[in-house]
């Protein structure tokens, strides 16, 4: 009886072990199958991402105008004859079965889709055509930005944008930028547009300036005047945003006049449009005291403040005396 009981226990244990091993094997197999399925799914998602032509599109992509070279994919529900890829030729046309030639250049995808749908209706091909049209390949039109901007060059421009947005693409204007921006249309025969662009300009005028794909935007350099002679910091100075700079303002930018300056009369050297040069004498002291009107400068003007010989001699003498005094003190200390 005792042996029978032990034998029964051994049988039960063996059966339980077999069931457990089977369950473990089944669970392991399920885990392997699940891992393989996950790997296949992940590989499929990876392949889909890798093979997708457009992972991220610009916000204004829907407004992109079709142009020669674009590749379009067309799908018409219930009619496989129209399913396929069609490239726009150099004339801006696509050749479709039955519908023949359709001109789509210059249209958006929505407009071209509606044109195809209307053609199917007019030719009685389908009573209620369901048309799907998408862009497979495209070349983004560009805008050229040159002149006084941080990063001159060409930039993609899918649709027409405001001038301020285009300038932002090029990093904004530089410190030497003037108050005039010229927009040259890309289309032949169109005249350039000159926009006054500065802080003093009416914001509405600037916001109304539109740049189209293919245009060239040129930010012109600000006018520069030169202040030379007996001034604190001789050199060239950029004119103000409104394109103006006066004699008093220019000399102030040059850190004013020096002690040796002759303030009675200063000289304005100006080059005329015909290439001739003139020397205009101005009463600087009277300007300072409001007895004479301040003179407005033009780009490339040269303001020259002469040096007074008497003041120069006095200044030179003072320099000699100062040097001699210093030398005397040095000698007294040394000996």
C-alpha positions in Angstrom: 0.0 0.0 0.0 2.8 2.3 0.9 4.6 1.6 -2.5 1.4 2.3 -4.4 1.1 5.6 -2.7 4.6 6.6 -3.6 4.2 5.5 -7.2 1.0 7.6 -7.5 2.8 10.6 -6.2 5.6 10.1 -8.7 3.1 9.9 -11.6 1.4 13.0 -10.5 4.7 14.9 -10.2 5.8 13.7 -13.6 2.5 14.8 -15.2 2.7 18.2 -13.5 6.3 18.6 -14.7 5.3 17.7 -18.3 2.4 20.2 -18.2 4.6 22.9 -16.8 7.3 22.4 -19.4 4.6 22.4 -22.2 3.2 25.7 -20.8 6.6 27.2 -20.5 7.4 26.1 -24.1 4.1 27.6 -25.3 4.7 30.8 -23.5 8.3 31.0 -24.8 7.0 30.3 -28.4 4.4 33.0 -28.0 7.0 35.5 -26.8 9.2 34.7 -29.7 6.3 35.1 -32.2 5.4 38.4 -30.5 9.0 39.6 -30.7 9.2 38.6 -34.4 5.9 40.4 -35.1 7.1 43.5 -33.3 10.3 43.4 -35.2 8.5 43.1 -38.5 6.1 45.9 -37.6 9.0 48.1 -36.5 10.9 47.3 -39.7 7.8 48.1 -41.7 7.4 51.4 -39.9 11.1 52.2 -40.4 10.9 51.3 -44.1 7.8 53.4 -44.5 9.6 56.4 -42.9 12.7 55.8 -44.9 10.8 55.5 -48.2 8.4 58.4 -47.6 9.4 61.3 -49.9 8.1 64.1 -47.6 8.6 63.6 -43.8 8.0 67.3 -43.0 6.4 69.9 -45.3 6.3 73.7 -44.9 3.2 75.3 -43.7 2.5 77.0 -47.0 3.0 73.8 -49.1 -0.8 73.7 -49.9 -0.3 77.1 -51.7 2.6 75.9 -53.8 2.0 76.7 -57.5 2.6 73.9 -60.0 5.5 74.4 -62.4 7.3 72.4 -65.2 9.2 69.4 -63.9 6.7 68.6 -61.1 5.7 65.0 -60.8 2.0 64.5 -59.9 0.2 61.3 -58.8 -3.4 61.0 -60.0 -6.0 58.6 -58.8 -9.6 58.6 -60.0 -12.0 56.3 -58.1 -13.6 53.5 -60.2 -11.5 54.3 -63.2 -8.0 52.8 -63.2 -7.2 54.4 -66.6 -6.4 57.6 -64.9 -4.3 56.2 -62.1 -0.6 56.9 -62.4 2.2 59.5 -62.2 2.3 62.4 -64.6 5.1 64.9 -65.0 4.4 68.5 -66.0 6.3 69.2 -69.3 8.2 72.4 -70.2 5.0 74.0 -71.4 3.2 73.5 -68.1 0.9 70.7 -69.4 0.2 67.1 -68.4 -1.1 64.5 -70.9 -4.0 62.4 -69.5 -5.8 59.5 -71.2 -9.0 60.5 -72.9 -8.7 64.1 -71.5 -5.6 64.7 -73.7 -3.6 67.9 -72.7 -4.4 69.9 -69.6 -2.5 73.1 -68.7 -1.9 73.0 -64.9 1.2 75.2 -64.5 0.6 78.1 -62.1 -2.3 76.4 -60.3 -2.4 74.9 -56.9 -3.0 71.2 -56.4 -6.6 72.0 -55.4 -7.2 74.0 -58.6 -5.6 71.4 -60.8 -7.7 68.7 -59.1 -10.9 70.6 -59.8 -9.9 71.2 -63.4 -9.5 67.4 -63.9 -12.8 66.8 -62.3 -14.6 69.3 -64.5 -12.9 67.7 -67.6 -14.2 64.3 -66.6 -17.7 65.7 -66.2 -17.7 67.6 -69.5 -16.5 64.6 -71.5 -19.1 62.4 -69.8 -16.4 60.0 -68.6 -17.9 59.8 -65.1 -21.1 61.1 -63.5 -19.5 62.0 -60.2 -15.7 61.7 -60.5 -13.8 61.4 -57.2 -10.3 62.8 -58.0 -7.2 62.5 -55.8 -4.1 64.5 -56.9 -0.9 64.9 -55.0 2.7 66.1 -55.6 5.3 63.4 -55.6 8.3 65.5 -56.7 8.8 69.3 -56.9 11.5 71.9 -57.1 11.0 74.7 -54.7 11.1 78.2 -56.3 13.6 80.6 -54.7 14.1 84.2 -53.9 17.5 86.0 -54.0 18.4 88.4 -51.2 21.5 90.5 -51.7 22.9 93.7 -50.3 23.1 94.8 -46.7 21.7 91.6 -45.0 23.3 89.3 -42.5 23.3 86.2 -44.8 22.9 87.1 -48.5 21.9 84.2 -50.8 19.0 82.3 -52.3 16.2 80.9 -50.1 13.3 78.6 -50.9 10.0 80.6 -51.3 7.0 78.4 -52.1 4.5 81.2 -52.2 4.4 85.0 -52.1 5.5 86.4 -48.7 5.8 89.8 -47.0 9.0 91.7 -47.4 9.7 91.6 -43.6 9.5 87.7 -43.7 11.9 87.5 -46.6 14.4 89.8 -44.9 14.1 87.6 -41.8 15.1 84.6 -43.9 18.4 86.3 -44.7 19.0 87.2 -41.0 17.7 90.7 -41.1 19.5 93.9 -42.3 23.0 95.0 -41.2 24.0 98.1 -39.4 25.0 99.8 -42.6 21.7 99.1 -44.3 19.9 102.1 -45.8 16.3 102.9 -45.9 15.6 101.6 -49.5 14.9 98.1 -50.6 14.5 97.3 -54.2 12.4 94.3 -55.3 13.1 93.2 -58.9 10.4 90.8 -60.2 11.6 87.5 -61.7 9.1 87.9 -64.6 10.5 89.5 -67.7 9.4 93.0 -68.5 8.3 93.9 -65.0 9.6 97.1 -63.4 11.5 97.0 -60.1 9.7 98.3 -57.0 11.4 100.6 -54.5 10.3 100.3 -50.9 11.3 102.7 -48.2 12.2 100.5 -45.3 13.1 101.9 -41.9 11.7 102.5 -38.4 10.4 105.8 -39.5 8.4 104.3 -42.4 4.7 103.7 -42.1 4.3 100.1 -40.9 1.4 99.5 -43.3 3.6 100.5 -46.3 6.2 97.9 -45.3 3.6 95.2 -44.6 2.0 95.7 -48.0 5.3 95.1 -49.8 5.0 91.5 -51.2 7.9 89.4 -52.6 7.0 86.7 -55.1 9.0 83.5 -55.9 11.7 84.3 -58.4 12.1 87.9 -57.3 15.4 89.5 -56.2 15.5 91.6 -53.1 18.3 94.1 -52.7 18.9 96.0 -49.5 20.8 99.1 -50.5 23.7 100.5 -48.4 23.1 103.6 -46.3 24.7 106.8 -47.3 28.1 107.5 -45.7 29.6 110.9 -45.0 33.2 111.6 -44.0 34.3 113.9 -41.3 38.0 114.8 -41.4 40.4 117.3 -39.9 40.4 118.7 -36.4 37.7 116.4 -34.9 37.9 113.9 -32.1 37.4 110.8 -34.2 37.9 111.3 -38.0 36.2 108.7 -40.3 33.1 107.7 -42.2 29.6 107.8 -40.6 26.4 106.2 -41.6 23.5 108.5 -42.3 20.3 108.1 -40.3 17.5 105.7 -41.1 15.5 108.5 -42.8 18.5 109.2 -45.1 19.4 112.5 -43.5 22.4 113.8 -41.6 23.4 117.4 -40.9 26.7 119.1 -40.3 26.2 119.5 -36.6 25.1 115.8 -36.3 28.1 114.6 -38.3 30.6 116.5 -36.2 28.9 115.3 -33.0 29.2 111.7 -34.2 32.9 112.4 -34.7 33.2 113.3 -31.0 33.2 117.0 -31.7 36.0 119.4 -32.6 39.5 119.4 -31.0 41.1 122.3 -29.2 43.2 123.1 -32.2 40.1 123.4 -34.5 39.4 126.6 -36.4 35.7 127.1 -35.8 35.1 130.1 -37.9 34.8 128.5 -41.3 34.7 124.8 -42.2 34.6 123.1 -45.6 32.0 120.9 -47.3 33.5 119.0 -50.3 30.7 117.6 -52.5 30.8 115.7 -55.7 28.0 116.5 -58.2 26.2 114.0 -60.4 28.2 115.1 -63.4 31.5 114.3 -61.6 32.5 117.9 -60.7 33.6 118.7 -57.2 32.7 121.9 -55.3 34.1 123.3 -52.1 31.4 124.9 -50.0 32.5 127.1 -47.1 30.2 127.2 -44.0 30.1 129.4 -40.9 30.4 126.8 -38.2 30.2 129.1 -35.2 27.0 130.7 -36.5 25.5 127.2 -36.9 26.4 126.3 -33.3 24.7 129.5 -32.0 21.7 129.1 -34.2 22.5 132.2 -36.3 22.8 130.1 -39.4 20.7 127.1 -40.6 22.2 123.7 -40.3 23.2 122.1 -43.6 21.9 118.7 -44.6 24.6 116.4 -46.1 24.4 114.0 -49.0 26.0 110.6 -49.3 29.8 110.7 -49.9 30.0 114.3 -48.7 33.2 115.2 -46.9 33.2 117.6 -44.0 36.6 119.1 -43.2 37.3 121.1 -40.0 40.6 123.0 -40.5 43.2 123.5 -37.8 44.0 126.9 -36.4 47.7 127.7 -36.7 47.7 129.9 -33.6 45.9 127.2 -31.5 48.2 124.6 -32.9 51.3 126.6 -31.9 49.8 127.2 -28.4 48.9 123.6 -28.0 52.4 122.6 -29.2 54.0 125.0 -26.8 51.9 123.8 -23.9 53.0 120.3 -24.8 56.7 121.3 -24.8 56.3 123.0 -21.4 54.5 120.0 -19.9 57.2 117.7 -21.2 60.0 120.0 -19.9 58.3 120.3 -16.5 58.0 116.5 -16.3 61.6 116.2 -17.2 62.7 118.6 -14.5 60.7 116.8 -11.9 62.3 113.5 -13.0 65.8 115.0 -12.8 65.2 116.5 -9.3 64.0 113.1 -8.0 66.8 111.2 -9.7 69.6 113.4 -8.4 
